[in-house]
Amino acid sequence: MPVKYRPDTGAEWQSFDAEWCARCEVSRTCPIPDEAARRRTTDPLYPAAWTFRNGSPVCTAFVRPMPDRQLDTRPPARCPECGHPHQPEEPHALTEAYRLHFAAEHGRAPTWADAIAHTQGLIRAASEAAYEQGLVS
């Protein structure tokens, strides 16, 4: 079983973020940093994507940005459906606000498939991959 990586200090978090998260195509919607921050590596739900390769920490869920596209660095607006800051083309966060909004509209609890139903292309593929890897539920 691979050894899970978790930054120990603020400087390590910043370094890892700059190397992986800040350059990732799905950095705005990625649940991995939040999950890593609130869990210990011994927790079975700790993100397996943060691990080591050749002795260095890596994120195996990293999605390289499209070469012809600049990453959008504008701060996203808060979504009226989930209350989470994200761009309209990105998945909804499964927040309590989203659960309540969705249940009121559809009469049932939302699933991850509902949260990504409006996404397309690379964002959809990355969202589905994160779900399949157990990074989101």
C-alpha positions in Angstrom: 0.0 0.0 0.0 1.5 3.4 -0.9 2.6 5.7 1.9 0.3 8.8 2.1 1.8 12.2 2.2 0.6 15.1 4.5 2.5 18.3 4.8 3.6 18.9 8.4 4.2 22.7 8.5 2.7 25.8 6.9 5.8 26.1 4.7 5.4 22.5 3.5 1.7 23.1 2.7 2.6 26.3 0.7 5.4 24.4 -1.2 3.1 21.5 -2.0 0.3 23.8 -3.1 2.6 25.8 -5.4 4.0 22.6 -6.9 0.8 20.7 -7.4 -2.5 22.4 -6.5 -1.9 25.9 -7.9 -0.9 24.4 -11.3 -3.8 21.8 -11.5 -6.6 22.3 -13.9 -9.2 21.5 -11.3 -7.6 23.3 -8.3 -10.7 25.3 -7.6 -13.0 22.4 -7.2 -10.6 19.8 -5.9 -11.6 18.4 -2.5 -8.2 16.9 -1.7 -6.6 19.8 0.1 -9.6 20.2 2.4 -9.8 16.5 3.1 -6.0 16.3 3.8 -6.2 19.3 6.2 -9.0 17.8 8.3 -7.9 14.2 8.4 -4.8 12.2 9.5 -3.0 9.9 7.1 -4.2 6.9 9.2 -7.8 7.8 8.5 -9.1 5.5 5.8 -10.7 8.5 4.1 -7.5 10.5 3.9 -6.9 11.2 0.2 -4.7 8.4 -1.3 -3.8 10.8 -4.2 -1.2 12.6 -1.9 1.6 10.1 -1.8 5.3 9.8 -2.6 7.0 9.0 -5.9 10.8 8.5 -5.9 11.0 9.9 -2.4 9.2 13.2 -3.3 5.6 14.1 -2.4 3.2 14.0 -5.4 -0.5 14.4 -6.2 -1.6 11.5 -8.4 -4.9 13.3 -9.2 -3.0 16.2 -10.8 -4.6 17.3 -14.1 -2.2 19.2 -16.3 -3.8 22.4 -17.7 -4.6 22.5 -21.4 -1.6 24.0 -23.2 -3.7 26.6 -25.1 -5.6 27.7 -22.0 -4.5 29.9 -19.2 -5.7 29.1 -15.7 -8.4 31.5 -14.6 -7.0 33.2 -11.6 -10.1 35.4 -10.9 -11.7 34.7 -7.5 -14.9 32.8 -8.3 -18.3 34.0 -7.2 -20.3 32.1 -4.6 -22.7 29.7 -6.4 -26.3 30.5 -5.7 -27.1 26.7 -5.5 -24.3 25.4 -3.2 -22.9 28.6 -1.7 -19.3 27.4 -2.6 -17.0 29.7 -4.6 -16.6 28.1 -8.0 -17.0 29.0 -11.7 -20.4 28.1 -13.3 -18.8 25.2 -15.3 -17.3 23.6 -12.2 -19.1 21.0 -10.0 -21.3 22.0 -7.1 -19.9 21.4 -3.6 -22.0 19.0 -1.6 -22.6 21.6 1.1 -25.6 21.7 3.4 -26.9 24.7 1.3 -26.7 22.6 -1.9 -28.4 19.6 -0.2 -31.3 21.8 1.0 -31.6 23.6 -2.3 -31.5 20.4 -4.3 -34.0 18.6 -2.0 -36.4 21.5 -2.2 -36.2 21.4 -6.0 -36.1 17.6 -6.6 -37.6 16.1 -3.5 -34.6 13.9 -2.7 -31.0 14.2 -1.5 -28.4 15.0 -4.2 -25.6 12.7 -5.2 -22.2 13.4 -6.6 -23.6 12.7 -10.1 -26.2 15.4 -9.5 -23.4 17.9 -8.4 -21.5 17.3 -11.7 -24.4 16.9 -14.0 -23.9 20.3 -15.6 -20.1 19.9 -16.2 -18.5 19.0 -19.5 -15.2 17.9 -21.0 -12.0 17.9 -18.9 -13.8 19.2 -15.8 -16.3 16.4 -16.0 -13.6 13.8 -16.5 -11.6 15.0 -13.6 -14.7 15.1 -11.4 -15.6 11.5 -12.3 -12.0 10.4 -11.7 -11.9 12.0 -8.3 -15.1 10.2 -7.4 -13.8 6.9 -8.7 -10.6 7.3 -6.6 -12.7 7.9 -3.6 -11.6 11.5 -3.2 -15.1 12.8 -3.0 -18.3 11.1 -2.0 
